[in-house]
Amino acid sequence: MSIRSPYVTPPSVLAQITALPDLSMADIKALWLELFEEDTPTHNRQFLERRIAYRLQEIAFCKVDRHLIDRNKRRIQAILDTGRNTQDNGDAPLMAGTVLVREYQDKEHRVMVLPDGQFEYEGRPYRSLSRIAREITGTAWSGPVFFGLKTQKSAKNKKKGARA
């Protein structure tokens, strides 16, 4: 009788990604080895989970841009070398399959970016992150600010620039 891996042919990329925090570190390392065909470069679990999530999305959505991969490898190496990320992503569009996670009032909320530019939250499609933030909080929020894609300061500066 063979033991089946918990991450072989799961129902969706989202299911695989949401299961990552529940995997043991040994399973994370085994999954890394399976996906990247090399040992983990670090023992930082958060880093490994994020890279695995990205790789799972990359495989599932088959949108591989060689330049993007090379640029990301250089950025990852720079982060490993310096311990910090100095690049500002600005208004870069989110790739389909990206999962945004926000903890609000002791509940974790996960939103997935859909290929058509919409977002999925709790199984329903939404046109904007702001609508999802309003659904979660009951008040008006900037969706990008709520999900940590922008700071309130940068969102306010952008509004001031638009008025000028």
Backbone as ProteinMPNN parsed JSONL, in Angstrom:
{"seq_chain_A": "MSIRSPYVTPPSVLAQITALPDLSMADIKALWLELFEEDTPTHNRQFLERRIAYRLQEIAFCKVDRHLIDRNKRRIQAILDTGRNTQDNGDAPLMAGTVLVREYQDKEHRVMVLPDGQFEYEGRPYRSLSRIAREITGTAWSGPVFFGLKTQKSAKNKKKGARA", "coords_chain_A": {"N_chain_A": [[0.846, -1.18, 0.0], [0.659, 2.155, -0.941], [1.558, 5.348, 0.335], [-0.215, 8.248, -0.109], [0.649, 11.465, -1.151], [-0.274, 14.529, 0.522], [-0.523, 16.704, -1.147], [-0.904, 16.048, -3.785], [-2.609, 16.371, -6.742], [-4.799, 18.146, -5.733], [-8.099, 19.612, -5.186], [-8.101, 22.318, -6.02], [-6.009, 25.145, -6.775], [-6.248, 27.117, -4.87], [-7.116, 25.618, -2.67], [-4.802, 24.129, -2.199], [-3.011, 26.154, -1.502], [-4.225, 27.307, 0.752], [-3.953, 25.205, 2.468], [-1.291, 25.134, 3.122], [-0.322, 26.413, 5.615], [-1.063, 24.464, 7.441], [0.508, 22.28, 7.001], [3.224, 20.183, 8.029], [6.617, 21.144, 8.808], [8.365, 19.375, 7.632], [6.78, 18.364, 5.567], [6.459, 20.72, 4.108], [9.087, 21.121, 3.24], [9.397, 18.812, 1.678], [7.475, 19.263, -0.297], [8.552, 21.572, -1.419], [10.921, 20.503, -2.511], [9.768, 18.804, -4.404], [8.499, 20.684, -6.098], [10.519, 22.518, -6.86], [12.768, 21.056, -7.303], [15.076, 21.059, -5.764], [16.851, 21.493, -2.639], [15.466, 23.309, 0.165], [16.174, 26.811, 0.333], [16.302, 28.182, 2.67], [15.258, 28.212, 6.133], [13.123, 29.64, 6.809], [9.866, 29.683, 7.359], [7.668, 31.297, 6.498], [8.679, 32.54, 4.187], [9.137, 30.232, 2.598], [6.513, 29.195, 2.337], [5.273, 31.284, 0.927], [6.723, 31.322, -1.507], [6.196, 28.734, -2.41], [3.424, 28.928, -2.742], [3.331, 30.819, -4.791], [4.65, 29.366, -6.808], [2.892, 27.195, -7.163], [0.701, 28.567, -8.205], [1.862, 29.569, -10.507], [2.36, 27.229, -11.952], [-0.265, 26.242, -12.228], [-1.613, 28.256, -13.641], [-0.068, 28.64, -15.828], [1.273, 30.885, -16.921], [4.012, 31.848, -17.702], [6.524, 34.076, -17.604], [9.579, 34.523, -18.726], [11.36, 36.659, -18.218], [10.168, 37.838, -15.999], [10.389, 35.785, -14.143], [13.204, 35.581, -13.92], [13.752, 38.166, -12.941], [12.344, 38.062, -10.522], [13.772, 36.024, -9.237], [16.23, 37.318, -8.888], [15.389, 39.387, -7.172], [14.513, 37.874, -4.965], [16.924, 36.694, -4.192], [18.308, 39.023, -3.476], [16.77, 39.816, -1.287], [17.244, 37.661, 0.422], [19.987, 38.052, 0.775], [20.185, 40.652, 1.936], [18.149, 40.785, 3.776], [15.917, 42.369, 3.578], [13.239, 43.884, 1.709], [13.514, 46.112, -0.776], [12.166, 47.098, -2.912], [9.439, 48.869, -4.274], [6.247, 47.954, -5.171], [4.336, 49.57, -6.268], [1.649, 50.293, -8.352], [1.322, 47.75, -9.439], [-0.355, 45.277, -11.32], [-2.354, 42.632, -9.956], [-1.622, 39.2, -10.207], [-3.557, 36.604, -11.688], [-4.852, 34.149, -9.536], [-3.442, 34.896, -7.333], [-3.466, 35.045, -3.823], [-4.915, 36.945, -1.375], [-4.553, 37.708, 2.005], [-6.098, 38.57, 5.018], [-6.309, 39.303, 8.391], [-8.977, 39.99, 10.416], [-10.692, 41.152, 13.133], [-10.133, 38.783, 14.629], [-10.582, 36.811, 12.713], [-9.603, 35.071, 9.836], [-9.442, 36.219, 6.569], [-9.672, 35.342, 3.207], [-8.914, 36.152, -0.107], [-9.138, 35.568, -3.53], [-7.514, 36.379, -6.549], [-9.065, 36.562, -9.624], [-8.881, 35.287, -13.037], [-10.162, 37.099, -14.764], [-9.791, 39.566, -13.656], [-11.443, 40.102, -11.572], [-12.42, 39.358, -8.154], [-12.493, 36.659, -5.816], [-14.33, 35.899, -3.009], [-15.221, 34.038, -0.283], [-16.433, 32.185, -2.007], [-17.868, 33.742, -3.783], [-17.967, 36.004, -6.582], [-16.441, 39.248, -6.857], [-16.244, 42.633, -7.947], [-14.481, 44.478, -6.947], [-11.853, 45.072, -4.545], [-12.472, 46.84, -2.573], [-15.199, 46.565, -2.201], [-15.29, 44.042, -1.071], [-13.845, 44.531, 1.276], [-15.648, 46.242, 2.517], [-17.758, 44.455, 2.871], [-16.606, 42.739, 4.752], [-15.974, 44.442, 6.931], [-18.134, 46.143, 7.274], [-18.036, 48.82, 6.903], [-16.989, 51.662, 4.883], [-14.032, 51.166, 3.107], [-10.795, 51.489, 1.669], [-10.059, 49.042, -0.515], [-7.442, 48.126, -1.449], [-5.862, 49.264, 0.603], [-6.938, 48.046, 2.905], [-6.249, 45.357, 2.455], [-3.519, 45.545, 2.54], [-2.054, 46.24, 0.288], [-1.476, 48.805, -0.314], [-0.428, 51.671, 1.554], [-2.249, 53.734, 3.867], [-1.315, 56.302, 3.731], [-0.018, 56.448, 1.196], [-2.228, 56.044, -0.426], [-3.743, 58.33, 0.17], [-1.979, 60.33, -0.723], [-2.005, 59.775, -3.443], [-4.65, 60.421, -4.077], [-4.586, 63.183, -3.565], [-2.801, 63.999, -5.565], [-4.325, 63.425, -7.793], [-6.319, 65.314, -7.683], [-5.021, 67.706, -8.103]], "CA_chain_A": [[0.0, 0.0, 0.0], [1.481, 3.366, -0.994], [1.016, 6.526, 1.021], [-0.41, 9.326, -1.081], [1.038, 12.788, -0.678], [-1.446, 15.392, 0.718], [-0.573, 17.785, -2.11], [-0.991, 15.543, -5.145], [-3.883, 16.599, -7.404], [-5.874, 18.661, -4.89], [-9.201, 20.142, -5.994], [-7.825, 23.624, -6.614], [-4.804, 25.834, -6.324], [-6.61, 27.798, -3.623], [-7.116, 24.611, -1.606], [-3.406, 23.809, -1.898], [-2.39, 27.292, -0.831], [-4.799, 27.475, 2.098], [-3.5, 24.081, 3.294], [0.135, 25.262, 3.453], [-0.035, 26.643, 7.031], [-1.354, 23.271, 8.23], [1.507, 21.249, 6.731], [4.411, 20.174, 8.888], [7.794, 21.691, 8.132], [8.896, 18.298, 6.792], [5.954, 18.347, 4.356], [6.794, 21.931, 3.348], [10.37, 20.858, 2.582], [9.168, 17.797, 0.649], [6.753, 19.931, -1.376], [9.548, 22.448, -2.073], [11.785, 19.635, -3.308], [8.959, 18.352, -5.535], [8.194, 21.792, -6.995], [11.703, 23.243, -7.323], [13.818, 20.063, -7.563], [16.281, 21.389, -4.987], [16.559, 21.674, -1.216], [15.027, 24.651, 0.545], [17.313, 27.711, 0.507], [16.219, 28.785, 4.001], [14.318, 27.536, 7.03], [12.084, 30.626, 7.098], [8.619, 29.076, 6.905], [6.857, 32.27, 5.772], [9.285, 32.645, 2.857], [8.897, 28.996, 1.862], [5.088, 29.118, 2.001], [4.97, 32.26, -0.124], [7.315, 30.87, -2.77], [5.444, 27.557, -2.841], [2.134, 29.422, -3.235], [3.594, 31.436, -6.099], [4.987, 28.293, -7.763], [1.656, 26.469, -7.449], [-0.083, 29.409, -9.112], [2.607, 29.627, -11.763], [2.121, 25.961, -12.641], [-1.689, 26.112, -12.541], [-2.09, 29.245, -14.593], [0.807, 28.516, -16.998], [1.653, 32.168, -17.506], [5.404, 31.979, -17.308], [7.275, 35.103, -18.305], [10.974, 34.243, -18.372], [11.959, 37.862, -17.639], [9.588, 37.995, -14.668], [10.987, 34.768, -13.281], [14.585, 35.988, -13.66], [13.7, 39.354, -12.08], [11.939, 37.622, -9.189], [14.893, 35.281, -8.633], [17.2, 38.324, -8.427], [14.795, 40.058, -6.002], [14.532, 36.919, -3.85], [18.311, 36.587, -3.736], [18.63, 40.275, -2.791], [16.098, 39.772, 0.018], [17.993, 36.711, 1.249], [21.288, 38.632, 1.087], [20.095, 41.846, 2.779], [17.125, 40.627, 4.812], [14.805, 43.309, 3.406], [12.757, 44.13, 0.357], [13.592, 47.56, -0.994], [11.417, 47.485, -4.107], [8.036, 49.231, -4.117], [5.499, 47.42, -6.307], [3.473, 50.606, -6.826], [0.32, 49.861, -8.758], [1.443, 46.564, -10.28], [-1.583, 44.482, -11.282], [-2.24, 41.341, -9.283], [-1.732, 38.065, -11.122], [-4.628, 35.648, -11.411], [-4.439, 33.096, -8.621], [-2.867, 35.485, -6.13], [-4.367, 34.991, -2.675], [-4.708, 38.001, -0.394], [-5.016, 37.246, 3.309], [-6.194, 39.639, 6.014], [-6.969, 38.931, 9.635], [-9.8, 41.096, 10.9], [-11.495, 40.745, 14.285], [-9.79, 37.391, 14.947], [-10.975, 35.895, 11.644], [-8.771, 35.191, 8.647], [-10.212, 36.385, 5.336], [-8.849, 35.045, 2.032], [-9.485, 36.602, -1.372], [-8.334, 35.105, -4.658], [-7.628, 37.169, -7.768], [-9.546, 35.724, -10.723], [-8.26, 35.629, -14.326], [-10.833, 38.221, -15.43], [-9.544, 40.796, -12.917], [-12.327, 40.184, -10.422], [-11.92, 38.719, -6.947], [-13.4, 35.69, -5.217], [-14.328, 35.888, -1.544], [-16.232, 33.115, 0.227], [-17.113, 31.523, -3.109], [-18.62, 34.677, -4.632], [-17.115, 36.971, -7.289], [-16.6, 40.679, -6.579], [-15.515, 43.458, -8.911], [-13.443, 45.303, -6.316], [-11.406, 44.753, -3.188], [-13.156, 47.753, -1.653], [-16.507, 45.965, -1.898], [-15.018, 42.935, -0.152], [-13.481, 45.144, 2.56], [-16.914, 46.731, 3.095], [-18.478, 43.242, 3.288], [-15.952, 42.208, 5.95], [-15.958, 45.383, 8.057], [-19.393, 46.863, 7.421], [-17.802, 50.243, 6.67], [-16.241, 51.951, 3.657], [-12.584, 51.013, 3.199], [-10.045, 51.282, 0.434], [-9.694, 47.63, -0.557], [-5.988, 47.941, -1.456], [-5.324, 49.596, 1.927], [-7.408, 47.012, 3.829], [-5.5, 44.121, 2.227], [-2.098, 45.794, 2.681], [-1.377, 46.48, -0.98], [-1.059, 50.204, -0.245], [-0.599, 52.267, 2.869], [-3.221, 54.831, 3.83], [-0.58, 57.508, 3.341], [0.17, 56.462, -0.257], [-3.553, 56.194, -1.039], [-4.117, 59.75, 0.32], [-1.118, 61.103, -1.622], [-2.467, 59.553, -4.808], [-5.871, 61.222, -4.225], [-4.197, 64.598, -3.654], [-2.205, 64.19, -6.881], [-5.382, 63.352, -8.809], [-7.088, 66.557, -7.618], [-4.198, 68.844, -8.507]], "C_chain_A": [[0.888, 1.239, 0.0], [0.771, 4.503, -0.264], [0.947, 7.644, 0.007], [-0.086, 10.672, -0.441], [-0.2, 13.667, -0.521], [-1.558, 16.483, -0.33], [-0.55, 17.299, -3.557], [-2.434, 15.697, -5.638], [-4.998, 17.046, -6.454], [-6.944, 19.33, -5.749], [-8.93, 21.502, -6.626], [-6.528, 24.188, -6.062], [-5.088, 26.517, -4.987], [-6.593, 26.823, -2.452], [-5.684, 24.247, -1.208], [-2.761, 24.922, -1.091], [-2.927, 27.453, 0.584], [-4.373, 26.335, 3.025], [-2.047, 24.234, 3.742], [0.398, 25.506, 4.939], [-0.259, 25.412, 7.911], [-0.349, 22.144, 8.017], [2.644, 21.329, 7.742], [5.578, 20.749, 8.104], [8.422, 20.627, 7.227], [8.105, 18.203, 5.483], [6.232, 19.565, 3.485], [8.09, 21.7, 2.573], [10.228, 19.827, 1.467], [8.452, 18.41, -0.555], [7.692, 20.855, -2.141], [10.419, 21.614, -3.017], [11.045, 19.155, -4.556], [8.759, 19.474, -6.568], [9.423, 22.443, -7.622], [12.887, 22.327, -7.653], [15.155, 20.453, -6.936], [15.867, 21.555, -3.531], [16.156, 23.116, -0.933], [16.234, 25.547, 0.79], [17.374, 28.329, 1.91], [15.265, 27.947, 4.845], [13.189, 28.474, 7.439], [10.768, 30.131, 6.499], [7.775, 30.038, 6.069], [7.38, 32.43, 4.339], [8.95, 31.412, 2.019], [7.431, 28.881, 1.431], [4.737, 30.077, 0.865], [5.505, 31.815, -1.479], [6.589, 29.638, -3.305], [4.097, 27.991, -3.414], [2.302, 30.036, -4.617], [3.837, 30.351, -7.148], [3.745, 27.488, -8.137], [0.777, 27.254, -8.423], [0.56, 29.468, -10.488], [2.343, 28.369, -12.592], [0.663, 25.889, -13.107], [-2.135, 27.055, -13.644], [-1.191, 29.36, -15.826], [1.128, 29.839, -17.681], [3.078, 32.469, -17.052], [6.082, 33.002, -18.214], [8.722, 34.957, -17.841], [11.644, 35.45, -17.711], [11.452, 38.082, -16.217], [10.215, 37.004, -13.691], [12.423, 35.149, -12.935], [14.636, 37.184, -12.711], [13.318, 38.961, -10.648], [13.05, 36.835, -8.489], [15.948, 36.245, -8.109], [16.68, 39.042, -7.175], [14.837, 39.154, -4.768], [15.943, 36.796, -3.299], [18.73, 37.843, -2.978], [17.991, 40.311, -1.402], [16.831, 38.82, 0.949], [19.332, 37.3, 1.69], [21.192, 39.774, 2.098], [19.091, 41.72, 3.914], [15.974, 41.606, 4.685], [14.481, 43.492, 1.936], [12.721, 45.632, 0.147], [12.765, 48.026, -2.179], [9.959, 47.771, -3.754], [7.297, 48.753, -5.357], [4.56, 48.44, -6.927], [2.091, 50.083, -7.136], [0.382, 48.64, -9.675], [0.156, 45.747, -10.18], [-1.337, 43.144, -10.596], [-2.438, 40.229, -10.298], [-2.89, 37.183, -10.704], [-4.083, 34.526, -10.539], [-3.794, 33.61, -7.355], [-3.9, 35.423, -5.013], [-3.969, 36.081, -1.695], [-5.302, 37.523, 0.919], [-5.015, 38.42, 4.266], [-6.9, 39.075, 7.235], [-7.705, 40.157, 10.146], [-10.733, 40.555, 11.964], [-11.38, 39.24, 14.544], [-10.276, 36.374, 13.923], [-10.081, 36.154, 10.438], [-9.66, 35.221, 7.406], [-9.265, 36.193, 4.161], [-9.609, 35.436, 0.768], [-8.553, 36.132, -2.477], [-8.598, 35.99, -5.867], [-8.0, 36.221, -8.905], [-8.912, 36.162, -12.047], [-8.894, 36.838, -15.019], [-10.662, 39.545, -14.69], [-10.482, 41.001, -11.742], [-11.694, 39.43, -9.259], [-12.959, 37.737, -6.427], [-13.223, 35.722, -3.709], [-15.505, 35.039, -1.092], [-17.096, 32.537, -0.894], [-17.899, 32.43, -4.041], [-17.667, 35.641, -5.321], [-17.459, 38.405, -6.903], [-15.782, 41.443, -7.605], [-14.387, 44.252, -8.27], [-13.095, 44.797, -4.926], [-12.127, 45.628, -2.168], [-14.525, 47.195, -1.26], [-16.347, 44.814, -0.905], [-14.669, 43.479, 1.231], [-14.73, 45.661, 3.272], [-17.738, 45.552, 3.625], [-17.922, 42.706, 4.611], [-16.153, 43.132, 7.146], [-17.296, 46.066, 8.316], [-19.243, 48.364, 7.23], [-16.996, 50.423, 5.384], [-14.738, 51.899, 3.929], [-12.017, 51.055, 1.796], [-9.627, 49.808, 0.463], [-8.192, 47.401, -0.575], [-5.334, 48.276, -0.112], [-5.691, 48.483, 2.917], [-6.578, 45.735, 3.692], [-3.984, 44.328, 2.198], [-1.341, 46.001, 1.386], [-0.855, 47.906, -1.075], [-1.186, 50.654, 1.201], [-1.637, 53.372, 2.75], [-2.559, 56.105, 3.337], [-0.422, 57.575, 1.826], [-1.162, 56.609, -0.981], [-4.001, 57.659, -0.962], [-3.285, 60.619, -0.617], [-1.57, 60.958, -3.067], [-3.732, 60.374, -5.074], [-5.539, 62.692, -4.367], [-3.62, 64.911, -5.021], [-3.256, 64.203, -7.979], [-6.194, 64.642, -8.848], [-6.333, 67.736, -8.182], [-4.216, 69.076, -9.997]], "O_chain_A": [[1.774, 1.365, 0.845], [-0.457, 4.592, -0.256], [1.935, 7.953, -0.659], [-0.508, 10.961, 0.679], [-1.109, 13.574, -1.347], [-2.595, 17.141, -0.407], [-0.211, 18.064, -4.46], [-3.366, 15.201, -5.005], [-6.037, 16.39, -6.379], [-6.709, 19.587, -6.929], [-9.488, 21.803, -7.681], [-6.028, 23.758, -5.023], [-4.254, 26.491, -4.081], [-6.115, 27.156, -1.368], [-5.388, 24.078, -0.026], [-2.052, 24.668, -0.118], [-2.161, 27.709, 1.514], [-4.426, 26.486, 4.245], [-1.613, 23.532, 4.655], [1.281, 24.853, 5.494], [0.296, 25.327, 9.006], [-0.347, 21.164, 8.761], [2.979, 22.403, 8.242], [5.53, 20.831, 6.877], [8.954, 20.955, 6.167], [8.684, 17.988, 4.418], [6.241, 19.46, 2.259], [8.182, 22.039, 1.393], [10.869, 19.953, 0.423], [8.787, 18.107, -1.7], [7.64, 20.917, -3.369], [10.624, 21.98, -4.174], [11.624, 19.105, -5.641], [8.84, 19.232, -7.773], [9.382, 22.872, -8.775], [13.887, 22.775, -8.216], [16.22, 20.209, -7.504], [14.689, 21.736, -3.224], [16.469, 24.024, -1.703], [17.217, 25.106, 1.386], [18.382, 28.926, 2.287], [14.556, 27.082, 4.33], [12.389, 28.143, 8.315], [10.581, 30.159, 5.283], [7.225, 29.642, 5.042], [6.595, 32.452, 3.39], [8.529, 31.533, 0.868], [7.144, 28.513, 0.292], [3.993, 29.721, -0.049], [4.808, 31.923, -2.488], [6.388, 29.509, -4.512], [3.671, 27.483, -4.452], [1.493, 29.789, -5.512], [3.29, 30.415, -8.249], [3.564, 27.137, -9.302], [0.188, 26.687, -9.343], [-0.127, 29.423, -11.509], [2.126, 28.453, -13.801], [0.392, 25.517, -14.249], [-2.951, 26.685, -14.488], [-1.512, 30.092, -16.763], [1.24, 29.89, -18.905], [3.299, 33.253, -16.13], [6.193, 32.811, -19.425], [9.04, 35.24, -16.686], [12.406, 35.291, -16.757], [12.218, 38.468, -15.334], [10.53, 37.353, -12.553], [12.822, 35.051, -11.774], [15.454, 37.222, -11.792], [13.897, 39.462, -9.685], [13.24, 36.971, -7.28], [16.502, 36.04, -7.029], [17.436, 39.278, -6.232], [15.155, 39.604, -3.668], [16.142, 36.793, -2.085], [19.421, 37.757, -1.963], [18.606, 40.786, -0.448], [17.022, 39.122, 2.127], [19.77, 37.087, 2.82], [22.011, 39.864, 3.012], [19.165, 42.454, 4.899], [15.132, 41.681, 5.579], [15.314, 43.288, 1.054], [11.975, 46.34, 0.823], [12.669, 49.227, -2.43], [9.326, 47.006, -3.026], [7.673, 49.103, -6.476], [4.032, 48.201, -8.013], [1.435, 49.494, -6.277], [-0.429, 48.517, -10.593], [-0.368, 45.545, -9.085], [-0.235, 42.598, -10.655], [-3.322, 40.309, -11.151], [-3.172, 37.03, -9.515], [-2.987, 34.017, -10.776], [-3.613, 32.855, -6.4], [-5.075, 35.715, -5.232], [-2.826, 36.136, -1.241], [-6.414, 36.997, 0.952], [-4.05, 39.181, 4.323], [-7.955, 38.45, 7.126], [-7.12, 41.231, 10.289], [-11.479, 39.607, 11.722], [-12.378, 38.53, 14.661], [-10.373, 35.187, 14.236], [-9.834, 37.3, 10.066], [-10.517, 34.357, 7.22], [-8.193, 36.795, 4.111], [-10.78, 35.099, 0.596], [-7.334, 36.275, -2.38], [-9.744, 36.313, -6.177], [-7.336, 35.208, -9.124], [-8.454, 37.299, -12.16], [-8.221, 37.528, -15.785], [-11.301, 40.537, -15.038], [-10.337, 41.967, -10.993], [-10.576, 38.927, -9.366], [-14.161, 37.955, -6.579], [-12.112, 35.589, -3.196], [-16.648, 35.293, -1.472], [-18.314, 32.413, -0.762], [-18.529, 31.953, -4.985], [-16.671, 36.057, -4.73], [-18.62, 38.733, -6.655], [-14.752, 40.961, -8.077], [-13.444, 44.657, -8.95], [-13.91, 44.188, -4.234], [-12.364, 45.207, -1.036], [-14.953, 47.341, -0.115], [-17.172, 44.638, -0.009], [-15.137, 42.956, 2.242], [-14.853, 45.531, 4.49], [-18.341, 45.639, 4.695], [-18.678, 42.273, 5.48], [-16.464, 42.672, 8.244], [-17.568, 46.515, 9.43], [-20.214, 49.106, 7.378], [-16.404, 49.477, 4.865], [-14.246, 52.518, 4.873], [-12.698, 50.691, 0.838], [-8.915, 49.384, 1.373], [-7.692, 46.576, 0.189], [-4.355, 47.636, 0.271], [-4.839, 48.032, 3.683], [-6.242, 45.102, 4.692], [-3.24, 43.403, 1.871], [-0.112, 45.945, 1.376], [0.086, 48.186, -1.817], [-1.957, 50.086, 1.975], [-1.879, 53.888, 1.659], [-3.168, 56.892, 2.613], [-0.657, 58.623, 1.224], [-1.222, 57.234, -2.041], [-4.574, 58.178, -1.919], [-3.813, 61.541, -1.239], [-1.521, 61.922, -3.831], [-3.884, 60.955, -6.149], [-6.135, 63.385, -5.192], [-3.907, 65.966, -5.588], [-3.105, 64.905, -8.979], [-6.701, 65.03, -9.901], [-6.944, 68.675, -8.692], [-3.568, 70.002, -10.485]]}, "name": "protein", "num_of_chains": 1, "seq": "MSIRSPYVTPPSVLAQITALPDLSMADIKALWLELFEEDTPTHNRQFLERRIAYRLQEIAFCKVDRHLIDRNKRRIQAILDTGRNTQDNGDAPLMAGTVLVREYQDKEHRVMVLPDGQFEYEGRPYRSLSRIAREITGTAWSGPVFFGLKTQKSAKNKKKGARA"}
